[in-house]
Amino acid sequence: MADQAPFDVVIPPGQERSYERFHFAPAVRTGNTIYVSGVIGVGPDGRVPEDAAEEFTSAFAQLAATLEAAGASVDHIVEMTTFHVDMSSTLGTFIAAKDAAITEPYPAWTAIGCTELALPGGRAEVKVTAVVDG
């Protein structure tokens, strides 16, 4: 018999299919720390919107929902890593969406340019670590 995992899997409502189909947790929580898998903003149809601002706003809304399911909020984010396709043309739009979703004190942030993401058409992916009290 295998030992129980040292963390709890967090699956927000509506993301069960991704967990079952692709075998990854939207987030895991171990103690006070929550690790959120990369989030790409999609519309209600599951596709990346044509508009970059809509994609990025959706990504931060999905991120907030995942953190809420783990008992946290965007205020608990301590570290954020983002991956960008064609960063030079969309970074300003991304920063506007980020700043609308996350306020001071700002988390540590690393932005990485890449050639593509797992979801075709995705322009940015957001991955965070959050820490909560108790």
N, C-alpha and C positions, 0 to 999 in steps of 0.2 A: 504494500500500500504506500503510495506516494505521500510525502509530507504536504501539508496545506501550504499554498503559496503565501509568501510573507507580505502580500498586498491584496487589496480588494479591487476588483474590476468595476469600473464605472461605465454604465451604458445608459445614456439619456434616452428617454422615450423617442421612438422613431429611428434610432440607430442600431437596433437589434440585428437588422439584416446585414449590415456591414460587419458586425462582430462575427456572425455566423458564416458569412460568405468569404470574407477576406482574412479571418482569424487574427484580428488585432483589436485591442480595446481602445475605445475613444479616449479613455483615461484610466489610470490606476492610482490608487491612494495607498500610501504606506505611512502610518503614523500621521504626522501633521503635513506631509508633503504630497502634493498631487501633481502627477506628470500627465499632461494632455498631449495626445498624438497630434500630428499636423492636421490642420483644418484648412480646406479650400472652400471658399464661398460658393454655394450653389443656390439656384432658385428652387421654387416649389416642385419643378419638374425634374430635379436632380441634375440639371445641367448648369454649366458655368454661364452666367449672364453675359450678354454682349458688352455691357457697360462695366468698365473696371471698378468704378465707384460702387456700383451695386454688388459686385462680387466681393469687394473688400468689406463692405458694411455687413453683408451676409456672413462672411467668415467670422467677424467679431461677434455677431449675434449667436452663431453656433458655438463659438468658444465660450461665451457667457453661459449658454444653456448647459454645456458640458460641465463647466465649473460649478454651476448651481446644483447639478445632479450629484456632484461630489461633496456638496456642503460648503462651497466657497463662492467667490465672486471675482470679477476682474481686479478688484482692489487687493486681492491676495497674490497677484502675480508678482514674482520676484525676478524672473528671467524669461526672456522671450527670444526665440530664434525664428527668423522668417527667411523664406526661400523665394526668390523672385526671378521670373522669366522676363527678360527685357526690362531690367530694373530702371534704366535711364529714362524710359518713357512713362513709367507708372509709379515711381517712388513717391512723388508729391501727392498723388491721389491716394496712395496707400497710407501715407502719414496723416492725411486729413481724416481718413476712416479710423485709424489707430487713435488719434487724438480725440475723436468724438466718443470713443469707447473706453479709453483708459486715461485717467487723470493723475495728477501728482499725488503721492510720490511715484515717479515713473520707474518701471523695472529696468534691469539691465537688458540691453537689446543688441543682438547681432543680426545683421541683414546679409544674406548670402545670395549672390547671383548664380543662376543655374540655367541649363538649356531646356529643361522640361520638367513637369510635375506628373504625378501618377494619374491625375484626371486630365484628359485632353482639353486643351483650351484654358486651363488654369493659369493665372498670371502670378499668384502668390499663395504661399502656404504658411500658416502660423502655428508654431509649437511653443508651449509654455510650461513653466514649472511654477506652482503656487504653494504657499505655505500658510496654514491656518493655525489659530490658537487651539490647543487641546484637541 
